[in-house]
Amino acid sequence: MDDLLGLDPGYRQEQGHDGGWHVRQIAAWRAVKDYTCPGCGRTIPPGMAHLVTWRSDSIFGDEAAGADRRHWHQPCWSNRRQDGLY
């Protein structure tokens, strides 16, 4: 999974108070279904740009962590870092 992510300009790795994260920007045109943001519990509707995140330091590896990825509103992800959520 990591090999291809290095070619994605919307991808980055972040280190936070809660560990390491893979963070990928999802463009509005690529958002094709409803997701529930774990930060606010609200729906991210199709056509809304957002972030998808998963652990980069999982003891089970990237494949297992990728299966647990979550879709976030950008502000919710930013506030999570401040509030200690997730």
Steps between C-alpha positions, in 0.01 A plus 500: 500500500777747594673458164214656305417766758838664442376591152181663628540880541205503744672258737710581805607343826435675829632444848267608779437461870320178411771345282573484131241539226467466126284790376359518150299784350192387312393743228130580467474314169642184662255504793228273366308382806396599851751467783460578870766727649626358832579852621148642491279204412355684200479373146759582238280494189604404147675788327657646817879516523632342820785295650544129545738390777648181641777412742857496370636338815262208541661190646291302250649682197366739238264251335312436824503869592372590153199277555413723800537832315254778579368795303518841671391855432817710477406721800410196712839343429677823594296538820567137591865585534417774747226322692674165533219318321548168319 
